[in-house]
Amino acid sequence: MEEAVANTRQIDRKLLELLVCPVTKTTLEYDAKNQDLISRAAKLVYPIRNGIPIMLPEEARPLED
């Protein structure tokens, strides 16, 4: 149940405007359903855990097209 609640959290829109990909310094897309931030330029997906974006390249997974 707790995981279900965590997955429905919304990230602050103001924070989204400030965040960029740490690899390419480009803007990110917010995937609210999967709680991810997507860098199309780097082809990486950064997870959001408990409402906190994990912006470490080693924590990102490859973007599957």
PQR file with spaces between the fields and no chain letter, atoms N, CA, C, O and H, PARSE charges and radii, in Angstrom:
ATOM       1  N    MET     1       0.824   -1.202    0.000 -0.4000 1.5000
ATOM       2  CA   MET     1       0.000    0.000    0.000 -0.0000 2.0000
ATOM       3  C    MET     1       0.865    1.261    0.000  0.5500 1.7000
ATOM       4  O    MET     1       0.573    2.221   -0.713 -0.5500 1.4000
ATOM       5  N    GLU     2       1.923    1.252    0.798 -0.4000 1.5000
ATOM       6  CA   GLU     2       2.784    2.424    0.875 -0.0000 2.0000
ATOM       7  C    GLU     2       3.421    2.731   -0.481  0.5500 1.7000
ATOM       8  O    GLU     2       3.550    3.897   -0.855 -0.5500 1.4000
ATOM       9  H    GLU     2       2.161    0.472    1.377  0.4000 1.0000
ATOM      10  N    GLU     3       3.816    1.697   -1.215 -0.4000 1.5000
ATOM      11  CA   GLU     3       4.403    1.895   -2.539 -0.0000 2.0000
ATOM      12  C    GLU     3       3.384    2.514   -3.486  0.5500 1.7000
ATOM      13  O    GLU     3       3.741    3.364   -4.301 -0.5500 1.4000
ATOM      14  H    GLU     3       3.711    0.750   -0.911  0.4000 1.0000
ATOM      15  N    ALA     4       2.143    2.111   -3.394 -0.4000 1.5000
ATOM      16  CA   ALA     4       1.093    2.670   -4.241 -0.0000 2.0000
ATOM      17  C    ALA     4       0.920    4.154   -3.958  0.5500 1.7000
ATOM      18  O    ALA     4       0.722    4.939   -4.885 -0.5500 1.4000
ATOM      19  H    ALA     4       1.854    1.420   -2.731  0.4000 1.0000
ATOM      20  N    VAL     5       0.991    4.547   -2.704 -0.4000 1.5000
ATOM      21  CA   VAL     5       0.879    5.960   -2.341 -0.0000 2.0000
ATOM      22  C    VAL     5       2.075    6.727   -2.883  0.5500 1.7000
ATOM      23  O    VAL     5       1.916    7.829   -3.408 -0.5500 1.4000
ATOM      24  H    VAL     5       1.151    3.909   -1.950  0.4000 1.0000
ATOM      25  N    ALA     6       3.272    6.160   -2.764 -0.4000 1.5000
ATOM      26  CA   ALA     6       4.480    6.823   -3.246 -0.0000 2.0000
ATOM      27  C    ALA     6       4.421    7.030   -4.750  0.5500 1.7000
ATOM      28  O    ALA     6       4.905    8.046   -5.248 -0.5500 1.4000
ATOM      29  H    ALA     6       3.401    5.264   -2.338  0.4000 1.0000
ATOM      30  N    ASN     7       3.844    6.097   -5.478 -0.4000 1.5000
ATOM      31  CA   ASN     7       3.773    6.208   -6.927 -0.0000 2.0000
ATOM      32  C    ASN     7       2.797    7.270   -7.394  0.5500 1.7000
ATOM      33  O    ASN     7       2.870    7.698   -8.546 -0.5500 1.4000
ATOM      34  H    ASN     7       3.450    5.271   -5.074  0.4000 1.0000
ATOM      35  N    THR     8       1.882    7.710   -6.534 -0.4000 1.5000
ATOM      36  CA   THR     8       0.909    8.725   -6.938 -0.0000 2.0000
ATOM      37  C    THR     8       1.353   10.132   -6.566  0.5500 1.7000
ATOM      38  O    THR     8       0.665   11.095   -6.903 -0.5500 1.4000
ATOM      39  H    THR     8       1.823    7.362   -5.598  0.4000 1.0000
ATOM      40  N    ARG     9       2.463   10.277   -5.893 -0.4000 1.5000
ATOM      41  CA   ARG     9       2.955   11.604   -5.527 -0.0000 2.0000
ATOM      42  C    ARG     9       3.311   12.390   -6.775  0.5500 1.7000
ATOM      43  O    ARG     9       3.811   11.845   -7.759 -0.5500 1.4000
ATOM      44  H    ARG     9       3.022    9.495   -5.619  0.4000 1.0000
ATOM      45  N    GLN    10       3.041   13.676   -6.707 -0.4000 1.5000
ATOM      46  CA   GLN    10       3.389   14.561   -7.811 -0.0000 2.0000
ATOM      47  C    GLN    10       4.627   15.360   -7.411  0.5500 1.7000
ATOM      48  O    GLN    10       4.743   15.835   -6.282 -0.5500 1.4000
ATOM      49  H    GLN    10       2.635   14.118   -5.908  0.4000 1.0000
ATOM      50  N    ILE    11       5.526   15.491   -8.346 -0.4000 1.5000
ATOM      51  CA   ILE    11       6.726   16.274   -8.092 -0.0000 2.0000
ATOM      52  C    ILE    11       6.409   17.746   -8.323  0.5500 1.7000
ATOM      53  O    ILE    11       5.590   18.081   -9.179 -0.5500 1.4000
ATOM      54  H    ILE    11       5.431   15.104   -9.263  0.4000 1.0000
ATOM      55  N    ASP    12       7.041   18.608   -7.578 -0.4000 1.5000
ATOM      56  CA   ASP    12       6.812   20.045   -7.661 -0.0000 2.0000
ATOM      57  C    ASP    12       7.171   20.568   -9.050  0.5500 1.7000
ATOM      58  O    ASP    12       8.293   20.369   -9.516 -0.5500 1.4000
ATOM      59  H    ASP    12       7.706   18.336   -6.883  0.4000 1.0000
ATOM      60  N    ARG    13       6.243   21.222   -9.700 -0.4000 1.5000
ATOM      61  CA   ARG    13       6.453   21.742  -11.064 -0.0000 2.0000
ATOM      62  C    ARG    13       7.607   22.745  -11.112  0.5500 1.7000
ATOM      63  O    ARG    13       8.333   22.801  -12.105 -0.5500 1.4000
ATOM      64  H    ARG    13       5.332   21.383   -9.321  0.4000 1.0000
ATOM      65  N    LYS    14       7.782   23.522  -10.071 -0.4000 1.5000
ATOM      66  CA   LYS    14       8.870   24.499  -10.016 -0.0000 2.0000
ATOM      67  C    LYS    14      10.222   23.780  -10.034  0.5500 1.7000
ATOM      68  O    LYS    14      11.165   24.223  -10.690 -0.5500 1.4000
ATOM      69  H    LYS    14       7.193   23.476   -9.265  0.4000 1.0000
ATOM      70  N    LEU    15      10.299   22.665   -9.304 -0.4000 1.5000
ATOM      71  CA   LEU    15      11.515   21.857   -9.280 -0.0000 2.0000
ATOM      72  C    LEU    15      11.800   21.292  -10.671  0.5500 1.7000
ATOM      73  O    LEU    15      12.948   21.274  -11.115 -0.5500 1.4000
ATOM      74  H    LEU    15       9.533   22.305   -8.772  0.4000 1.0000
ATOM      75  N    LEU    16      10.762   20.835  -11.349 -0.4000 1.5000
ATOM      76  CA   LEU    16      10.927   20.295  -12.698 -0.0000 2.0000
ATOM      77  C    LEU    16      11.536   21.319  -13.657  0.5500 1.7000
ATOM      78  O    LEU    16      12.329   20.965  -14.529 -0.5500 1.4000
ATOM      79  H    LEU    16       9.829   20.850  -10.988  0.4000 1.0000
ATOM      80  N    GLU    17      11.166   22.569  -13.496 -0.4000 1.5000
ATOM      81  CA   GLU    17      11.684   23.620  -14.359 -0.0000 2.0000
ATOM      82  C    GLU    17      13.177   23.838  -14.144  0.5500 1.7000
ATOM      83  O    GLU    17      13.885   24.259  -15.059 -0.5500 1.4000
ATOM      84  H    GLU    17      10.521   22.857  -12.788  0.4000 1.0000
ATOM      85  N    LEU    18      13.651   23.555  -12.943 -0.4000 1.5000
ATOM      86  CA   LEU    18      15.050   23.790  -12.602 -0.0000 2.0000
ATOM      87  C    LEU    18      15.965   22.617  -12.930  0.5500 1.7000
ATOM      88  O    LEU    18      17.150   22.810  -13.201 -0.5500 1.4000
ATOM      89  H    LEU    18      13.076   23.213  -12.200  0.4000 1.0000
ATOM      90  N    LEU    19      15.425   21.411  -12.908 -0.4000 1.5000
ATOM      91  CA   LEU    19      16.243   20.221  -13.107 -0.0000 2.0000
ATOM      92  C    LEU    19      16.641   20.044  -14.570  0.5500 1.7000
ATOM      93  O    LEU    19      15.839   20.261  -15.479 -0.5500 1.4000
ATOM      94  H    LEU    19      14.462   21.255  -12.689  0.4000 1.0000
ATOM      95  N    VAL    20      17.885   19.650  -14.775 -0.4000 1.5000
ATOM      96  CA   VAL    20      18.382   19.297  -16.100 -0.0000 2.0000
ATOM      97  C    VAL    20      19.145   17.987  -15.985  0.5500 1.7000
ATOM      98  O    VAL    20      19.534   17.578  -14.891 -0.5500 1.4000
ATOM      99  H    VAL    20      18.536   19.474  -14.037  0.4000 1.0000
ATOM     100  N    CYS    21      19.353   17.343  -17.104 -0.4000 1.5000
ATOM     101  CA   CYS    21      20.111   16.105  -17.134 -0.0000 2.0000
ATOM     102  C    CYS    21      21.549   16.405  -16.698  0.5500 1.7000
ATOM     103  O    CYS    21      22.168   17.319  -17.243 -0.5500 1.4000
ATOM     104  H    CYS    21      19.037   17.676  -17.992  0.4000 1.0000
ATOM     105  N    PRO    22      22.092   15.666  -15.736 -0.5600 1.5000
ATOM     106  CA   PRO    22      23.464   15.921  -15.293  0.2800 2.0000
ATOM     107  C    PRO    22      24.516   15.556  -16.355  0.5500 1.7000
ATOM     108  O    PRO    22      25.660   16.003  -16.272 -0.5500 1.4000
ATOM     109  N    VAL    23      24.135   14.762  -17.332 -0.4000 1.5000
ATOM     110  CA   VAL    23      25.073   14.351  -18.377 -0.0000 2.0000
ATOM     111  C    VAL    23      25.108   15.375  -19.516  0.5500 1.7000
ATOM     112  O    VAL    23      26.184   15.795  -19.943 -0.5500 1.4000
ATOM     113  H    VAL    23      23.205   14.399  -17.399  0.4000 1.0000
ATOM     114  N    THR    24      23.930   15.774  -20.005 -0.4000 1.5000
ATOM     115  CA   THR    24      23.852   16.642  -21.183 -0.0000 2.0000
ATOM     116  C    THR    24      23.462   18.083  -20.869  0.5500 1.7000
ATOM     117  O    THR    24      23.593   18.960  -21.723 -0.5500 1.4000
ATOM     118  H    THR    24      23.056   15.433  -19.658  0.4000 1.0000
ATOM     119  N    LYS    25      22.992   18.329  -19.667 -0.4000 1.5000
ATOM     120  CA   LYS    25      22.515   19.661  -19.246 -0.0000 2.0000
ATOM     121  C    LYS    25      21.298   20.127  -20.042  0.5500 1.7000
ATOM     122  O    LYS    25      21.068   21.328  -20.186 -0.5500 1.4000
ATOM     123  H    LYS    25      22.886   17.617  -18.973  0.4000 1.0000
ATOM     124  N    THR    26      20.514   19.165  -20.563 -0.4000 1.5000
ATOM     125  CA   THR    26      19.298   19.486  -21.311 -0.0000 2.0000
ATOM     126  C    THR    26      18.073   19.268  -20.424  0.5500 1.7000
ATOM     127  O    THR    26      18.164   18.672  -19.351 -0.5500 1.4000
ATOM     128  H    THR    26      20.702   18.190  -20.446  0.4000 1.0000
ATOM     129  N    THR    27      16.937   19.757  -20.888 -0.4000 1.5000
ATOM     130  CA   THR    27      15.702   19.631  -20.118 -0.0000 2.0000
ATOM     131  C    THR    27      15.257   18.175  -20.040  0.5500 1.7000
ATOM     132  O    THR    27      15.667   17.331  -20.838 -0.5500 1.4000
ATOM     133  H    THR    27      16.863   20.241  -21.760  0.4000 1.0000
ATOM     134  N    LEU    28      14.413   17.912  -19.061 -0.4000 1.5000
ATOM     135  CA   LEU    28      13.914   16.566  -18.803 -0.0000 2.0000
ATOM     136  C    LEU    28      12.409   16.521  -19.003  0.5500 1.7000
ATOM     137  O    LEU    28      11.719   17.521  -18.808 -0.5500 1.4000
ATOM     138  H    LEU    28      14.081   18.597  -18.413  0.4000 1.0000
ATOM     139  N    GLU    29      11.908   15.365  -19.391 -0.4000 1.5000
ATOM     140  CA   GLU    29      10.464   15.127  -19.469 -0.0000 2.0000
ATOM     141  C    GLU    29      10.042   14.397  -18.209  0.5500 1.7000
ATOM     142  O    GLU    29      10.742   13.503  -17.734 -0.5500 1.4000
ATOM     143  H    GLU    29      12.469   14.553  -19.550  0.4000 1.0000
ATOM     144  N    TYR    30       8.894   14.782  -17.670 -0.4000 1.5000
ATOM     145  CA   TYR    30       8.363   14.144  -16.471 -0.0000 2.0000
ATOM     146  C    TYR    30       7.346   13.090  -16.870  0.5500 1.7000
ATOM     147  O    TYR    30       6.357   13.391  -17.539 -0.5500 1.4000
ATOM     148  H    TYR    30       8.326   15.508  -18.056  0.4000 1.0000
ATOM     149  N    ASP    31       7.592   11.857  -16.458 -0.4000 1.5000
ATOM     150  CA   ASP    31       6.658   10.750  -16.673 -0.0000 2.0000
ATOM     151  C    ASP    31       5.964   10.496  -15.333  0.5500 1.7000
ATOM     152  O    ASP    31       6.476    9.759  -14.491 -0.5500 1.4000
ATOM     153  H    ASP    31       8.395   11.613  -15.915  0.4000 1.0000
ATOM     154  N    ALA    32       4.797   11.112  -15.144 -0.4000 1.5000
ATOM     155  CA   ALA    32       4.081   11.020  -13.877 -0.0000 2.0000
ATOM     156  C    ALA    32       3.619    9.596  -13.578  0.5500 1.7000
ATOM     157  O    ALA    32       3.621    9.169  -12.424 -0.5500 1.4000
ATOM     158  H    ALA    32       4.381   11.711  -15.828  0.4000 1.0000
ATOM     159  N    LYS    33       3.231    8.874  -14.602 -0.4000 1.5000
ATOM     160  CA   LYS    33       2.730    7.510  -14.404 -0.0000 2.0000
ATOM     161  C    LYS    33       3.799    6.598  -13.809  0.5500 1.7000
ATOM     162  O    LYS    33       3.533    5.848  -12.870 -0.5500 1.4000
ATOM     163  H    LYS    33       3.231    9.221  -15.540  0.4000 1.0000
ATOM     164  N    ASN    34       5.011    6.667  -14.362 -0.4000 1.5000
ATOM     165  CA   ASN    34       6.101    5.794  -13.909 -0.0000 2.0000
ATOM     166  C    ASN    34       7.026    6.443  -12.894  0.5500 1.7000
ATOM     167  O    ASN    34       7.957    5.810  -12.398 -0.5500 1.4000
ATOM     168  H    ASN    34       5.227    7.276  -15.125  0.4000 1.0000
ATOM     169  N    GLN    35       6.764    7.721  -12.584 -0.4000 1.5000
ATOM     170  CA   GLN    35       7.601    8.479  -11.656 -0.0000 2.0000
ATOM     171  C    GLN    35       9.062    8.456  -12.103  0.5500 1.7000
ATOM     172  O    GLN    35       9.947    7.981  -11.391 -0.5500 1.4000
ATOM     173  H    GLN    35       6.008    8.235  -12.987  0.4000 1.0000
ATOM     174  N    ASP    36       9.282    8.985  -13.307 -0.4000 1.5000
ATOM     175  CA   ASP    36      10.608    9.052  -13.900 -0.0000 2.0000
ATOM     176  C    ASP    36      10.822   10.421  -14.524  0.5500 1.7000
ATOM     177  O    ASP    36       9.874   11.131  -14.857 -0.5500 1.4000
ATOM     178  H    ASP    36       8.563    9.370  -13.886  0.4000 1.0000
ATOM     179  N    LEU    37      12.094   10.772  -14.674 -0.4000 1.5000
ATOM     180  CA   LEU    37      12.492   11.928  -15.455 -0.0000 2.0000
ATOM     181  C    LEU    37      13.291   11.399  -16.631  0.5500 1.7000
ATOM     182  O    LEU    37      14.224   10.617  -16.452 -0.5500 1.4000
ATOM     183  H    LEU    37      12.865   10.195  -14.404  0.4000 1.0000
ATOM     184  N    ILE    38      12.931   11.821  -17.829 -0.4000 1.5000
ATOM     185  CA   ILE    38      13.508   11.272  -19.049 -0.0000 2.0000
ATOM     186  C    ILE    38      14.397   12.307  -19.728  0.5500 1.7000
ATOM     187  O    ILE    38      13.986   13.441  -19.977 -0.5500 1.4000
ATOM     188  H    ILE    38      12.173   12.456  -17.975  0.4000 1.0000
ATOM     189  N    SER    39      15.617   11.889  -20.018 -0.4000 1.5000
ATOM     190  CA   SER    39      16.532   12.702  -20.815 -0.0000 2.0000
ATOM     191  C    SER    39      16.618   12.069  -22.192  0.5500 1.7000
ATOM     192  O    SER    39      17.286   11.050  -22.372 -0.5500 1.4000
ATOM     193  H    SER    39      15.950   10.968  -19.816  0.4000 1.0000
ATOM     194  N    ARG    40      15.947   12.666  -23.157 -0.4000 1.5000
ATOM     195  CA   ARG    40      15.984   12.143  -24.520 -0.0000 2.0000
ATOM     196  C    ARG    40      17.381   12.321  -25.124  0.5500 1.7000
ATOM     197  O    ARG    40      17.833   11.477  -25.898 -0.5500 1.4000
ATOM     198  H    ARG    40      15.405   13.493  -23.011  0.4000 1.0000
ATOM     199  N    ALA    41      18.061   13.408  -24.776 -0.4000 1.5000
ATOM     200  CA   ALA    41      19.398   13.672  -25.331 -0.0000 2.0000
ATOM     201  C    ALA    41      20.406   12.615  -24.882  0.5500 1.7000
ATOM     202  O    ALA    41      21.230   12.166  -25.678 -0.5500 1.4000
ATOM     203  H    ALA    41      17.694   14.094  -24.147  0.4000 1.0000
ATOM     204  N    ALA    42      20.345   12.216  -23.611 -0.4000 1.5000
ATOM     205  CA   ALA    42      21.276   11.214  -23.083 -0.0000 2.0000
ATOM     206  C    ALA    42      20.729    9.796  -23.213  0.5500 1.7000
ATOM     207  O    ALA    42      21.445    8.819  -22.996 -0.5500 1.4000
ATOM     208  H    ALA    42      19.675   12.580  -22.964  0.4000 1.0000
ATOM     209  N    LYS    43      19.435    9.698  -23.575 -0.4000 1.5000
ATOM     210  CA   LYS    43      18.749    8.399  -23.652 -0.0000 2.0000
ATOM     211  C    LYS    43      18.820    7.661  -22.317  0.5500 1.7000
ATOM     212  O    LYS    43      19.105    6.466  -22.247 -0.5500 1.4000
ATOM     213  H    LYS    43      18.853   10.492  -23.751  0.4000 1.0000
ATOM     214  N    LEU    44      18.540    8.448  -21.239 -0.4000 1.5000
ATOM     215  CA   LEU    44      18.537    7.905  -19.887 -0.0000 2.0000
ATOM     216  C    LEU    44      17.229    8.249  -19.189  0.5500 1.7000
ATOM     217  O    LEU    44      16.578    9.245  -19.505 -0.5500 1.4000
ATOM     218  H    LEU    44      18.308    9.419  -21.296  0.4000 1.0000
ATOM     219  N    VAL    45      16.858    7.400  -18.232 -0.4000 1.5000
ATOM     220  CA   VAL    45      15.671    7.602  -17.417 -0.0000 2.0000
ATOM     221  C    VAL    45      16.113    7.646  -15.961  0.5500 1.7000
ATOM     222  O    VAL    45      16.683    6.686  -15.444 -0.5500 1.4000
ATOM     223  H    VAL    45      17.387    6.590  -17.975  0.4000 1.0000
ATOM     224  N    TYR    46      15.843    8.776  -15.304 -0.4000 1.5000
ATOM     225  CA   TYR    46      16.197    8.946  -13.898 -0.0000 2.0000
ATOM     226  C    TYR    46      14.960    8.659  -13.039  0.5500 1.7000
ATOM     227  O    TYR    46      13.893    9.215  -13.298 -0.5500 1.4000
ATOM     228  H    TYR    46      15.380    9.557  -15.724  0.4000 1.0000
ATOM     229  N    PRO    47      15.087    7.806  -12.031 -0.5600 1.5000
ATOM     230  CA   PRO    47      13.924    7.476  -11.199  0.2800 2.0000
ATOM     231  C    PRO    47      13.600    8.591  -10.205  0.5500 1.7000
ATOM     232  O    PRO    47      14.455    9.390   -9.825 -0.5500 1.4000
ATOM     233  N    ILE    48      12.342    8.608   -9.806 -0.4000 1.5000
ATOM     234  CA   ILE    48      11.901    9.470   -8.704 -0.0000 2.0000
ATOM     235  C    ILE    48      11.453    8.522   -7.604  0.5500 1.7000
ATOM     236  O    ILE    48      10.520    7.742   -7.795 -0.5500 1.4000
ATOM     237  H    ILE    48      11.647    7.958  -10.115  0.4000 1.0000
ATOM     238  N    ARG    49      12.111    8.587   -6.460 -0.4000 1.5000
ATOM     239  CA   ARG    49      11.786    7.700   -5.343 -0.0000 2.0000
ATOM     240  C    ARG    49      11.280    8.525   -4.165  0.5500 1.7000
ATOM     241  O    ARG    49      11.958    9.434   -3.686 -0.5500 1.4000
ATOM     242  H    ARG    49      12.869    9.221   -6.305  0.4000 1.0000
ATOM     243  N    ASN    50      10.093    8.193   -3.715 -0.4000 1.5000
ATOM     244  CA   ASN    50       9.470    8.906   -2.594 -0.0000 2.0000
ATOM     245  C    ASN    50       9.441   10.412   -2.838  0.5500 1.7000
ATOM     246  O    ASN    50       9.646   11.208   -1.922 -0.5500 1.4000
ATOM     247  H    ASN    50       9.542    7.455   -4.104  0.4000 1.0000
ATOM     248  N    GLY    51       9.183   10.787   -4.087 -0.4000 1.5000
ATOM     249  CA   GLY    51       9.075   12.198   -4.425 -0.0000 2.0000
ATOM     250  C    GLY    51      10.404   12.900   -4.644  0.5500 1.7000
ATOM     251  O    GLY    51      10.428   14.110   -4.867 -0.5500 1.4000
ATOM     252  H    GLY    51       9.016   10.141   -4.831  0.4000 1.0000
ATOM     253  N    ILE    52      11.519   12.163   -4.584 -0.4000 1.5000
ATOM     254  CA   ILE    52      12.852   12.756   -4.729 -0.0000 2.0000
ATOM     255  C    ILE    52      13.489   12.273   -6.033  0.5500 1.7000
ATOM     256  O    ILE    52      13.682   11.071   -6.215 -0.5500 1.4000
ATOM     257  H    ILE    52      11.500   11.180   -4.403  0.4000 1.0000
ATOM     258  N    PRO    53      13.815   13.195   -6.940 -0.5600 1.5000
ATOM     259  CA   PRO    53      14.491   12.797   -8.178  0.2800 2.0000
ATOM     260  C    PRO    53      15.912   12.310   -7.873  0.5500 1.7000
ATOM     261  O    PRO    53      16.670   12.989   -7.181 -0.5500 1.4000
ATOM     262  N    ILE    54      16.260   11.155   -8.383 -0.4000 1.5000
ATOM     263  CA   ILE    54      17.594   10.595   -8.200 -0.0000 2.0000
ATOM     264  C    ILE    54      18.382   10.925   -9.468  0.5500 1.7000
ATOM     265  O    ILE    54      18.280   10.228  -10.477 -0.5500 1.4000
ATOM     266  H    ILE    54      15.644   10.603   -8.945  0.4000 1.0000
ATOM     267  N    MET    55      19.158   11.987   -9.396 -0.4000 1.5000
ATOM     268  CA   MET    55      19.817   12.537  -10.581 -0.0000 2.0000
ATOM     269  C    MET    55      21.265   12.075  -10.712  0.5500 1.7000
ATOM     270  O    MET    55      22.129   12.855  -11.114 -0.5500 1.4000
ATOM     271  H    MET    55      19.240   12.554   -8.576  0.4000 1.0000
ATOM     272  N    LEU    56      21.531   10.851  -10.388 -0.4000 1.5000
ATOM     273  CA   LEU    56      22.865   10.279  -10.523 -0.0000 2.0000
ATOM     274  C    LEU    56      22.907    9.414  -11.778  0.5500 1.7000
ATOM     275  O    LEU    56      22.074    8.521  -11.935 -0.5500 1.4000
ATOM     276  H    LEU    56      20.830   10.217  -10.062  0.4000 1.0000
ATOM     277  N    PRO    57      23.858    9.660  -12.672 -0.5600 1.5000
ATOM     278  CA   PRO    57      23.936    8.853  -13.895  0.2800 2.0000
ATOM     279  C    PRO    57      24.033    7.357  -13.615  0.5500 1.7000
ATOM     280  O    PRO    57      23.495    6.557  -14.381 -0.5500 1.4000
ATOM     281  N    GLU    58      24.694    6.970  -12.556 -0.4000 1.5000
ATOM     282  CA   GLU    58      24.814    5.541  -12.242 -0.0000 2.0000
ATOM     283  C    GLU    58      23.493    4.933  -11.749  0.5500 1.7000
ATOM     284  O    GLU    58      23.361    3.709  -11.730 -0.5500 1.4000
ATOM     285  H    GLU    58      25.131    7.620  -11.934  0.4000 1.0000
ATOM     286  N    GLU    59      22.533    5.740  -11.357 -0.4000 1.5000
ATOM     287  CA   GLU    59      21.215    5.267  -10.938 -0.0000 2.0000
ATOM     288  C    GLU    59      20.218    5.252  -12.098  0.5500 1.7000
ATOM     289  O    GLU    59      19.150    4.649  -11.996 -0.5500 1.4000
ATOM     290  H    GLU    59      22.640    6.734  -11.373  0.4000 1.0000
ATOM     291  N    ALA    60      20.568    5.911  -13.189 -0.4000 1.5000
ATOM     292  CA   ALA    60      19.676    5.994  -14.354 -0.0000 2.0000
ATOM     293  C    ALA    60      19.714    4.670  -15.120  0.5500 1.7000
ATOM     294  O    ALA    60      20.676    3.904  -15.054 -0.5500 1.4000
ATOM     295  H    ALA    60      21.435    6.401  -13.272  0.4000 1.0000
ATOM     296  N    ARG    61      18.632    4.442  -15.842 -0.4000 1.5000
ATOM     297  CA   ARG    61      18.587    3.259  -16.722 -0.0000 2.0000
ATOM     298  C    ARG    61      18.453    3.746  -18.160  0.5500 1.7000
ATOM     299  O    ARG    61      18.006    4.867  -18.404 -0.5500 1.4000
ATOM     300  H    ARG    61      17.851    5.064  -15.896  0.4000 1.0000
ATOM     301  N    PRO    62      18.840    2.905  -19.103 -0.5600 1.5000
ATOM     302  CA   PRO    62      18.741    3.309  -20.520  0.2800 2.0000
ATOM     303  C    PRO    62      17.284    3.526  -20.928  0.5500 1.7000
ATOM     304  O    PRO    62      16.386    2.815  -20.476 -0.5500 1.4000
ATOM     305  N    LEU    63      17.070    4.501  -21.773 -0.4000 1.5000
ATOM     306  CA   LEU    63      15.753    4.770  -22.320 -0.0000 2.0000
ATOM     307  C    LEU    63      15.453    3.761  -23.418  0.5500 1.7000
ATOM     308  O    LEU    63      16.222    3.613  -24.367 -0.5500 1.4000
ATOM     309  H    LEU    63      17.799    5.078  -22.141  0.4000 1.0000
ATOM     310  N    GLU    64      14.340    3.078  -23.281 -0.4000 1.5000
ATOM     311  CA   GLU    64      13.921    2.131  -24.296 -0.0000 2.0000
ATOM     312  C    GLU    64      12.929    2.821  -25.217  0.5500 1.7000
ATOM     313  O    GLU    64      11.882    3.287  -24.766 -0.5500 1.4000
ATOM     314  H    GLU    64      13.715    3.198  -22.510  0.4000 1.0000
ATOM     315  N    ASP    65      13.245    2.890  -26.486 -0.4000 1.5000
ATOM     316  CA   ASP    65      12.368    3.584  -27.448 -0.0000 2.0000
ATOM     317  C    ASP    65      11.163    2.785  -27.798  0.5500 1.7000
ATOM     318  O    ASP    65      10.335    3.233  -28.592 -0.5500 1.4000
ATOM     319  H    ASP    65      14.095    2.512  -26.853  0.4000 1.0000
